[in-house]
Amino acid sequence: MGSGKGEDVDKMRTACEKTRAAFPDMQVASGEMQFDAAVAPRVAKNKCPDDPVAGHANTFIFPDINAGNIGYKIAQRLGNFDAYGPILLGLNAPINDLSRGCNGQEAYSMAIITASLC
């Protein structure tokens, strides 16, 4: 679909295929997509005109933890959002983690989230 090639691109294509197979009624991207094509309708018309979610995607899958971390920190800082997580589930006791860059409100809120898991 896109112009990229390589292991990360293949990983994204496989993730899209598996998601479509598991959730056939859900609109899922045809494959890997650059962020501008995913969120900007004008760009999507040029880069991936036949994709069902191009231009209005609302969920993003990153190829690895490093890319995901970059993406969430860009959204957090440029959007002036609070960030919570990771929130770990399924353990014997609630445990969560904070970014070293978190602010006081984020630390307080994460403590409330963790306590609510008790």
Secondary structure, 3 states (H helix, E strand, C coil): CCCCCCHHHHHHHHHHHHHHHHCCCCCCCCCCCCHHHHHCHHHHHHHCCCCCCCCCCCCCCCCCHHHHHHHHHHHHHHHCCCCCCCEECCCCCCEECCCCCCCHHHHHHHHHHHHHCC
